[in-house]
Amino acid sequence: MSTADAGRKLDAAEVVADAVLAIPEVADLHGGQFGEVGTYLPGRRITGVVVDETSCAVHISVHYPADVRGVAERVRAVVARLVDVPVDVTVGDLSTAGYLPDIYENVVTEIAPNIREGN
């Protein structure tokens, strides 16, 4: 949070977004297929989080090769401590930007050993 933001009140969506992004397997918040998932606040938008009186929706992108279900459950557990409504977690995408090269190399070698030689 910048010093300019220090005086403003945090919205529940911002608190949820910060907590979710602190989970290492979460690559980012996801806006949905058409960017429709988000909370509009004065002068800003929180993508991927909607909190209202009856529910909390969190849409995320997960780092590959993380366990998608496990990450979703972890997100749900973290967010459930922050809000008093049911939490729905949707994984909208996988991010390969955070893949682990050594794991990838082992998979390629085990599944297709001739790939390196161009055969």
C-alpha positions in Angstrom: 0.0 0.0 0.0 1.4 3.4 -0.9 1.5 6.4 1.5 -1.3 8.0 -0.5 -3.5 4.9 0.2 -2.7 4.8 3.9 -5.6 7.0 4.9 -8.4 5.2 3.1 -10.4 2.3 4.5 -9.7 -1.1 3.1 -12.6 -2.9 1.5 -13.2 -6.6 2.2 -12.3 -7.4 -1.5 -8.9 -5.8 -1.0 -8.2 -7.8 2.1 -9.3 -11.0 0.4 -7.2 -10.2 -2.7 -4.1 -9.5 -0.6 -4.5 -12.7 1.4 -5.0 -14.8 -1.8 -2.0 -13.3 -3.6 0.2 -14.2 -0.6 -0.3 -17.9 -1.3 2.8 -19.0 -3.2 0.9 -21.3 -5.6 -1.5 -18.6 -6.7 -0.1 -16.9 -9.8 -2.7 -14.1 -9.9 -6.3 -13.2 -9.5 -8.4 -14.0 -12.6 -11.1 -11.8 -14.0 -13.2 -14.5 -15.6 -13.7 -15.3 -19.3 -14.7 -11.7 -20.2 -13.2 -9.9 -17.2 -16.6 -9.8 -15.5 -15.4 -10.9 -12.0 -14.3 -8.0 -10.0 -15.1 -5.3 -7.4 -15.3 -1.7 -8.4 -14.2 0.7 -5.7 -13.7 4.5 -5.9 -10.7 5.0 -8.2 -9.8 1.3 -8.5 -10.9 -2.2 -9.4 -10.1 -5.5 -7.6 -10.0 -8.1 -10.3 -11.1 -11.7 -9.4 -12.8 -11.0 -6.1 -16.5 -10.2 -5.4 -17.7 -10.1 -1.8 -21.3 -9.3 -0.9 -23.8 -10.0 1.9 -24.4 -13.6 0.8 -21.2 -14.9 -0.8 -17.6 -14.4 -1.7 -16.3 -15.4 -5.1 -12.5 -15.7 -5.7 -11.2 -16.5 -9.2 -7.5 -17.4 -9.5 -4.7 -18.5 -11.8 -2.5 -21.2 -10.4 1.1 -21.8 -11.0 1.8 -25.0 -13.0 2.5 -27.8 -11.7 0.7 -27.1 -8.5 -2.1 -29.3 -7.3 -5.1 -27.3 -8.5 -7.6 -28.8 -6.1 -5.2 -28.4 -3.2 -4.6 -24.8 -4.0 -8.3 -24.1 -4.3 -8.9 -25.6 -0.9 -6.1 -23.6 0.6 -7.5 -20.4 -0.9 -11.0 -21.3 0.5 -9.6 -21.9 4.0 -7.6 -18.7 4.1 -10.5 -16.6 2.8 -13.1 -18.3 5.1 -11.2 -16.8 8.0 -11.6 -13.3 6.6 -15.3 -13.3 5.6 -18.5 -14.5 7.2 -20.1 -15.8 4.1 -19.6 -19.0 2.0 -16.5 -18.8 -0.2 -16.5 -20.1 -3.8 -13.1 -20.5 -5.5 -12.8 -20.9 -9.3 -9.5 -21.7 -11.0 -9.7 -19.9 -14.3 -6.2 -20.5 -15.6 -2.9 -22.2 -15.1 0.3 -20.1 -15.4 3.4 -21.7 -16.9 5.5 -18.6 -16.1 6.4 -20.2 -12.7 7.2 -23.7 -13.8 10.2 -25.5 -12.4 12.7 -26.2 -15.1 14.3 -29.2 -13.4 10.9 -30.9 -13.0 10.1 -30.2 -16.7 13.4 -31.5 -17.9 12.9 -34.8 -15.9 9.4 -35.2 -17.4 10.6 -34.7 -20.9 13.5 -37.1 -20.4 11.3 -39.8 -18.9 8.3 -39.5 -21.4 10.1 -38.7 -24.6 13.9 -39.3 -24.4 14.4 -38.7 -28.1 12.9 -35.2 -28.1 16.2 -33.6 -27.3 17.8 -35.1 -30.4 15.0 -34.0 -32.6 13.8 -37.5 -33.5 
